[in-house]
Amino acid sequence: MNIKQLKSYVYEAWVRLHTFNGAVVQPENFKSEVRCYGDLRKKSTWEKAVAAFRAQNFFDANLDNYNLIIWHLSFPNDEWDYEFRYQIMEEFLMLPGGLECVINGLEQIFQYNNSEDKEKANELLKMVAEQSTGAGSVATGLIGKLPGYYTS
């Protein structure tokens, strides 16, 4: 994805975050909020911002942890945010209550016999397991709390 497209997605996620939370969108504040993630000239800054805004949007819109896993955190590979799935998941797990939402959603999924949903949950666990190999990864805490659900 080129930086122009990425900036467009960041702006869209930022607007959704503000409108969902009932705030008045003030476009003049957009760049200053993104600047919190680094230098606006660097693509990595925009990647951090899109991950943080998407994660917060998922958290704020979450009404049901089961569906959070199935619809928001499963990251189909044909969606635009697929390439940011690791960063989004990391940001989500860092939110207060984020880890608990994921654990609860996974527990609910594994209690039922829907094989398609279990497959999505296993894909999420595989992604988190891959991500948790890095030192200091928040995802390591999730894997540590879910013994037996995923084995490599």
N, C-alpha and C positions, 0 to 999 in steps of 0.2 A: 504494500500500500504506500502510495506517495504521501508526502507531508501535507499537501493540499487537501487530499481526501481525509487524512487523519484529523486535521484541524476542524474540518466540517463535522466529523463524528464527535469530536470533543465538545464542540459548541452545542450540538444537538443534545448530548448527554448532560451538559451543564444546564441548558434551558429546562430540560425535563426534570432535573433535580430540583431546581428552584420552583417551577410551576407546581410540581407534585406536592411540595412542602408549603404551598400557599404563599410563597414570596413573590414580590414584584420583580420581574426580570429586568435588570438594569445592564444592558449590553456593555456599557462603559466599564463595568467591573469584571468582565470576563477575563481579559488578559492579566489583570492583577491577581485574580484567583489562580489562573494557570501558572503564573510566575512562581507561586508557592512550590511548584514541583521542579523548578530549575530555570535554565536559560531558555527563553522563547525561541531562540535560533536553533535549538537542538531538538531533533526528532524524539530523543529519549524523554524529554520534558513532556511532550504531547502524549507519548505512550503512558507515562506515569499518570498524567491527568485523566486520560480516558479510562484507565483501569480504576482509579479512585472514584471517579464520577459514576461509572457503571456499577461498581460494587455498592456504593451508597444508594444508588437507585434501586438495585435489587433488594437491598436490606429494607429500605423505606417502604417499598411496595409489597413486601412479603406479608401475606395473610395466612399462609399455610406452608410449613416447612417441607412437606412432601412435594408439593408443586414447585417450591423453590428449586429443589434438586432437578426435577423433571423438566421444567420449562426455562429456568434461568441459568442454572449452573451446569447444564449438560453440554453446552457449546457445540452445536452441530458444525461439522467442518465446512459447510457451505455458507455460513453466516460471516458477516464482516468482522465480528469480534473474536473469531476463532483464534487468530494469531496472538491475541492478548489474553487468552484464557488463563495462563499461569499467573500473570500479573493481577488480573481481576480476582482470581481465587485468593491470592495472597492478600490483597487489599480487603476482601470480604472477611477473611478469617481474622484480620487485625481489628475489625470493628467490634466494639463491645457487644457481646451477644452473638456475633457472627458464627463462631465455632459451635456454640450451643445449637443454633438454628440448623447447621449442617448435620451435626450429630443426631439431633431429633428427627430430621427429615430422613436420614439414612436408616435410622431405627424403624421408622414407620414403613419405609419401602420394604425392608427385609422381613417385616412381619406379615406382609401380604404375599399372595401367590402370583402377582402380575409379573411374568417373566420379562416383558419389554421394559418395564420400569426398573426391575432389578438389573437388567443389562445396562441401562443408563447410569444407575448408581455405581455399578462396577467400573464403568468407564471413568466416572468421576474419581473413584478411589484409585484407579490406575494413574490418572493424571496427577493426583495429589501425591501418590507414592513416588512418581518420577520427580516431582517438584521438591519433595521432602529430602532428597539426597543432598541438597545444598546446606551448608552450615548456616545456622540462624534462621532457617525457614520456619515460618509459622505453621506451615502444612505438616511439619513433623509432629506437632501436638495432636493433630487430627488422627493421623495414622496410629499414634501411640494409644489413643482412646478407643480405637475400633479393632481390637485384635480379633482375628478369625473371619472378618468380612472379606478381606482381600489377601490373597497370597500370590506371590510372584512365581 
